[in-house]
């Protein structure tokens, strides 16, 4: 489950293109970490992406 609980960022899909221009399916996963955050005054363990952690949208417990 690579989905951020704050910004809903998740995996997205596209094509991996080789040097000979052959295409295959590719998936980019969000950089999601399992962290303890403070939600409504209580500590809760959720998945949060690193961009939300760095920007200060989340207060760690």
N, C-alpha and C positions, 0 to 999 in steps of 0.2 A: 504494500500500500504506500506508494510514493505520492502522497497528497498533503499539502500544507493545510493545517487547521485554521490558519489565519487568513491567508489570501487565496486559498483554493487552487494554488499552483499544482499542476500534476504533469504526468507524462504527455508528450506530444509526438506525433509520428511524421515520417517523411521518407525520403529515399536516400540510401547510401549509394553514391555514384563512384565507381571505380575509375582507374586511369583509362581503361578502354571504354568507358562510358556505359558499362553495364550497370543496371540498377537493381538494388535489392532493398527490402524493407528495413527501416531503421527506427529505433525508438530512443528518444532522449528523455531521461528521467530527471525530475527535479532533485536538487541537492537537499534532501530532507533528513533532519536529525530527530531522534527521539529525546525530548527534553522535558523536564519538570517546569511548568510555568504556573503563575498565580492566576487563577480564574475565580472571580467573585470572592476574593479573600482566602481561598483554599488552594493548596497545591494540587496540580493535576498533571499527569504524564500524557503528552500529546506529541504529534509529529509536526514540526515547524521547519520551514525552509530557511536556509542560511541568510537569505536576503532580508527576511523579516527579523531574524535574530540580530543582524548587524545594524539595521535601521532603527532598532529600539521600539518596534511595535509590540514586543513581548517583554514582560518582566519575568525573569527566571526565578525559580524558588530556591 
